[in-house]
Amino acid sequence: MTNRALIVIDLQNGLEQTGNGLFQLNDVLTGVNQRIYAYRKQQLPIIFIQHEDEELIPQSHNWQLFEQLDARPEDYYIGKTHANSFFKTVLKQQLDELAVTELEFCSAQTEYCVDTTIRMAHGLGYTNFMKKGLSTTLNNELLGAKTIIQHHEQLWNKRFLTFI
């Protein structure tokens, strides 16, 4: 039997910047909570990945998940220090213990941790899924967030994951 887990990457307070916020953050958080609800209903694991660095210090306000997220103590929480959520973390071990073979992603930032983790998961043999529009990022000096997200969704589609 195939087991699926929901992976929520870096939806943390410190990623939101005044005046240059995460693209459609409220819509993303609403959609993520809908996916969390669906996973809870099926009693499937929900894994929150939290980046840790000099700006996202563990236990600080910036490191905390957005309060709008339906994160609960019984969920799984994994810290990381690299864009790849598998790099020097217990994510692979946790997925193996749960007998997970399929992953659904919803996350931030699209072009960094989300992209890197999706590609790594694909390389490790996981079957990956995502609901369109459930990754977010910031505008940068070259591209707007909307374009970055559309570009990555086009790259991922039917190569690294399937959209549901």
Secondary structure as GFF3:
##gff-version 3
##sequence-region A 1 164
A	DSSP	beta_strand	4	9	.	.	.	ID=ss1
A	DSSP	three_ten_helix	13	15	.	.	.	ID=ss2
A	DSSP	alpha_helix	25	41	.	.	.	ID=ss3
A	DSSP	beta_strand	46	51	.	.	.	ID=ss4
A	DSSP	beta_strand	76	80	.	.	.	ID=ss5
A	DSSP	alpha_helix	91	97	.	.	.	ID=ss6
A	DSSP	beta_strand	102	108	.	.	.	ID=ss7
A	DSSP	pi_helix	110	114	.	.	.	ID=ss8
A	DSSP	alpha_helix	115	123	.	.	.	ID=ss9
A	DSSP	beta_strand	127	136	.	.	.	ID=ss10
A	DSSP	alpha_helix	145	156	.	.	.	ID=ss11
A	DSSP	beta_strand	162	163	.	.	.	ID=ss12
###
